[in-house]
Amino acid sequence: MQKEKLIILSTVLVDVIGFGIVIPILPYYVTEFGASPIVVTLLFASFSLFSFLSAPLLGAWSDRVGRRPILILSILSTATGWFVFASARVIWVLFLGRIIDGIAAGNFTIAQSYIGDISRDSKERTKNLGLISAVFGVGFLLGPIVGGLLSHVSHSFPFWMAGLMALVNGILAILFLPETHHTRDLTRMPSFSPFRPLIRAVENRGLRPLYMTWLMFALAFVTGQSVFALFAKDVFGFSAFETGLAFTVVGLTVVANQTFLLNTFWLARFSEHRLVTLMLIILAAGLASIATEQVPLFFAGLAALGTGQAVLRVVITSQVSGRGEDRRRGENIGILSALMSAAMVVAPVLAGALFEVDHVFPYLLAILFLFWGLWIHSRGGDWVAGGTGPDPGRRQATG
């Protein structure tokens, strides 16, 4: 495997391990500061707000100045954010740490763009994006386990380790990561408005159905995820370590789907258009199972969530990467990240408020978002299935 691909995969792995550490441990850590559930979800939202503002801009800047400098900046920002977060003694410093991380939160966006640069054709691009998503699954698997184990030292210790891993990763990128983006549009200055790429997304008739379907998925995913640890703690009485172990069910399912089932089963048996429909249904079923507050159905629901997000992330990202202009691949994928970040601004606040009313309400709202996504996909994606529209020749990213 090329060294640049290894570094990109390690970047994604470290980023997701850090994210995986946060989900099960954050409520237990923040509880030490006397925070309520709404404050816990606002911490998620604070990172996401700044990530939303920065992600499209970072993607566009990587199209102009190159992937390498933007990726290094993003990795070092992540390390700094974790160190500040871990050293907090008052709540406002917790928010400062998440904001620092969010200001240059472009790791995943630039990594996907980088992989697109080094892919020779659409089939290799989908395979490489699947590899990134498999690493994403491994990170989701390892993060909660690492967080749960390290939390036995202290609830802040996992965050120190996340910062250290990011710092080492940044040093490796500085020393060994080459530049891959050589078809830069030097005549076009990136907009300093974070909303400009989103406006272009709305104006893009070809990609708009995918963007809107992705947004509904993001709202549903984040709504359920942001109260996951609170739900496990209050409904089942799980400890930080037990919550981490429960979350590994999602990671195991993601890894199984993206290392084996994605190519041998899902893409072999279904078109990408139909896969989006099927995965949205599986995600809704998973959330409904969790909402029953029954332990067996809770774990079955986690497996369904792992399957749905594993496949959906790869398929939609591959389609957006394949249909856009090569010169704007970073910006187009950055829009996906921006939409996810926008969902992560709004959804945690809604989820936290609803959770304080009833533990099940956030999951019911998430199911409604998924059904909205199904409607958008069925209405807006007809040209994909039928082969008409702006680019019928590239309607299947797998070729």
N, C-alpha and C positions, 0 to 999 in steps of 0.2 A: 504494500500500500504506500502511496506517495506520502512524504513527510508532511506536506501541507495539509493533506486530508486528515492525517493523524492529529495534527495540532488543532484543526477545526473541530474534529470530533471530541477532543479533550476539552476544548472551550465549551462546547455544548454540554458535555458531561458535568463539568464543574459548575456551570451556570444552573443546571437543573438540579444537581445535588443540593446546592444552596437553597433553591426554591423548594425542594422536597423537604429540607430540614425545617423551613419556616412553617409549613402547613400544620403539622402535628404539634410542634413545640411552641409556636408563637403565643397561643392563649395562656399556656402555663407560665411562660416567661413574663408576659405582660400583666398577668394576675398579681405578680409580685409588686407591681406599681399601683395596685388598686384600681385597675381599669375595668370598665364594664364591657359587655359584648359589643356594643356599638363602637367603642374605642378600638377594640381589636380589629373590627372590619374596616374602620377608618385608616388604620395603619396599612392595610392592603391597598386601600384607595389612594393614599398619599403617594406611594411608589408609582402606582398606575397612572395617576394624573400627570406626573412629570415624564413618565415613559411615553404616554400618549402625545405629549407636546414634542418630545425629542425623536421618536422612532422614525416618522416619515422624513424629517430633516436629515437624520443620520444616514438613512438609506439613500436619499438624494445626494448627499455630500459624498458618499462612497462611490456613487456613479461618476462624480466629477474628479475627486482627488485620489481615489483608490480605496480598496477594501482594507488594506493593511493598517494605515494610520487610524482609521475610524474604529476598527476592531480593537486595536491596542488601547485606545482611549477608553473604550467601553469596558474592557476587562479591568483596567486599573480603577475605573470609577466604581465597579462592583466591589472590588477589594476594599476600597476606602469606605464605601457605604456599610459593609459588614463590620469593619473595625469600629466605626462610630456607633453602630447599633449595639454591638456587644459590650461596649464600654459605658453604655448609658446608665445614669443613676436617677434620672427624672424622665418623665414621659416625653417632653418636647425633644430630647436628644434621640429617642427612638424614632420620632418622626423625621428628624434631621438625617439620620442614617438611611432611612428608606428613600428620602428625597434625593440624596446624593447618588444613590444607586440608580434611581429613576431618571436623573438628568441625562445620563449617557447610556441608557439601557438599550443598546443596539446589538448585543452579543448574538442573539439568535437570528435576528434579521440579517446581519452582515454575514453570519456563517452560512445561511441558506443562499445568499447571493454569491458568496465565494464558491460554494459547491456548484451553483449554476454555471459559473465562469469556467470551471475545470471539467465540466461534463461535455462530451463530444456530441451527443444527440439526445433526443427526448427520452429514449429508453434508459440511457445511462443516468440522465438527470433524475428520473423517477426513482431509479435504484439508489442513487446517492442520497436523495431526499429521504427515502425509506431508511437508509443507514443512519442518517441524522436522527430520524424519529425513533429508530431502535435504541440509539444512545440516549435519546430523550427518555425512553421507557426505562432503560437501565438506571438513569439518574433518579427517576421517580421511584424506582425500586430501592436504590441504595440510600437516597436522601432521608426518608423516614426512619430507616434502620439506623443509619449513622446518627441522626438526630436523637433517636430514642436511646441509643447506647451512650452517647456523649452527654446526654442530659442527666445521667447518673452522677457526673462530676459536678455540673451545675447547669441551670437552664440557659446561661449565657455562653457556656463553653462551645456548643455546636456552632454558634455564629462566629466565634474567633477562628474556628477551623475552616469555616466557609470562606472567610476573608483570606486566610493563609493560602488555601488552594487556589483562589482567584489570583493572588499575587504571584505565585509560582507560575501559573498559566500565562500571565501577562509577560513575565520574564522570558518564558519559552517562545512566545510569539515575537517578542522584540529580537531575539537571537536567531530564530530559524524560519519564521513565516515569510515567504516571498509574496510579492504583489502579483495578482492574477488578472486584474481588470485593466485591459489595454485598449479597449474601444470606447474611450471616454468622450463625452460630449462637452468639450471645453468652451463651446460658444454659449452654453446655457448655464446661467448662474442659478443655483438652487434657491428656492424661495425661503426667506426667513420666517414666513408664516407657516406654522405647523398644520394649518387647515387647508393650505393650497393643494397638496396632493390628495386630500380627501375630497375636495371639490372636483378634481380631475377624475377621481374614482366614481363619483356620482355621474359625471358626464360620459364616462366610458361605458357604452351600451353593451359591449362584449363581455366585460368583466364585472359589471354591476350586479348581476344575479349571484355570482360567486361571492362578491364582497358582502352582500346583504345576508346571504345564507350563513356565511362565516360569522357575521355580527350576531345573529340569533343564537348560533352555537356557542359563541363566546359568552354572551349574556347568561345562557343557561349553565354553562360549565362553571363560570366564576361564581354565580349565585350559590350553587351547591357546594363548591369548593371552599368558599370563604367562611362558611359556618361548619365545615366538616368536623374539625376538632372540637368545637363547642358542642356540636350534636353528639359526637361520640362520648364526650365527657359528661354531659348532662343527662342524656337518654340512657346510656349503657354503663356510665360510671368508669370509663376507661381512663387509665393513667396515660402520661405522655408516651411512655414506651409502648403500651398496648395500642394507643392510637397510631403510632408509627408503624407497628406491625400490621394493623388493619389496612393502612394506606398502601402497604406493599402489595396487597392483592391487586390494586390498580396497576402498579408497576410491573408485576408478573404478567398480567394480561396484556399490557402494552408490548412488553418484550416478546411474548409468544406470537402476537399478531404481526409485529413488524420485522421479526427475524425469520419467521416461517410462513405464517398464514397469509400475509399480505400478497406475496407473489404466487404461492402455490395454491391458494384457495380463492381469496377475495378477487384479485385482479384476473385470475384465470376463469372465474365463473360469472363475473358481473362486469358490466360497463362501468366506467367511473361515474357517469350520471346516475345510474341506479344505486351505486354504492353510497352516494351521498344520501339518497332517500332512505336506504336501509339503515345506515348508521344513525341518522336522526331518530328513527323509530326505536332502535336499540338503546340509544341514550335516554329517550323518554321512558322506556320500560325500566331501565336501571334506576332512574330517579324515583319512579313510582314505587319500586321495591324498597328503596331506602326509606321512603316516607311511611311505610307500614310500621316502622319501629320494632320490627321483629328481627332478631339476630341472624337467622339463616337467610332471610330475604335481603337483609342489609348487606351481607357479604356477596350474595348473588348480584345485587345491584352494583356493587363496586366492580365486579368482573365485567358487567355490561358497560359500565362507564369507561373502563380501560379499553375494551374492544372498540366502542364507538369513537372515542377520541383518537385512538391509534390510527385507525384507517382514515377517518375524516380529515385529520390534519395533513396527511400525506397527499391525499387525492386533491383537495382544494389548493394546497400550496403548489403542487405540480402543475395543475391547470393554469393557475395565475402566472407561474413562472414561464410556462410554455407559450401562452397566448400573447404576452406582452412583448414590446420591443426589447431587444437585448440591451440597448443603451439605458433603458428604464427598469431593468429587472430589479435592481436594488430598491428603487422607489416603489414598484408594484408590490414587492414582498413586504416592504416597509409599511405599506398601507394595511396589509393583513395584521401586522404587529400593532399598528396604531388602533385598528378596530378592536383588537383584543384588549389593548390597554384602555381604550374608551370604555369597554365593558367592565374592566377591572376598576374603573373609577366609579361607575354608577352602581353596578351589581352588589358590591360589598355593603354599600350604604343601605340599599334596599333590603338585602339579606339580613343585616344586623338589626334593622328596625323590625322586620317581620319576625325574626327569631325571638325577640323579646316579647312578642305577642303570642306566638305558638311555634314550637320547634319545627313543625311540619311545613309551615307556610312558605319558607324559602324554596323548598323542593317543588311545591305546587306551582309557584311562579316560574321556576326553571322549566317545568314541563310545558307551560304555556308558551314560553319563548321558543321551544323546539317545534311545537306545532305551527307557530308563525313561520319559522324557518322552512318547514315542509311546504307550507303554502307558497312562500316566495320561490322556492326551488321548483315546484311543480308548474308555477306560472311563468317564471322568468327563465327557466332553463330548457324550455321546449326546443329552442334552436340548437342546443347542444345534442339532444337526442335525435333530432330530425335531420341534422346536417345542414341547416340553413343559418344564415346570420353572417357576422363579420368575418369569420375565419373557419368555415366548415372543414377545411383540410386538416386543421389541427385540433379537432374537437376531442380527440383522445390523446392525452399526454403520454400514454405509454406507446403510442405509435401503432 
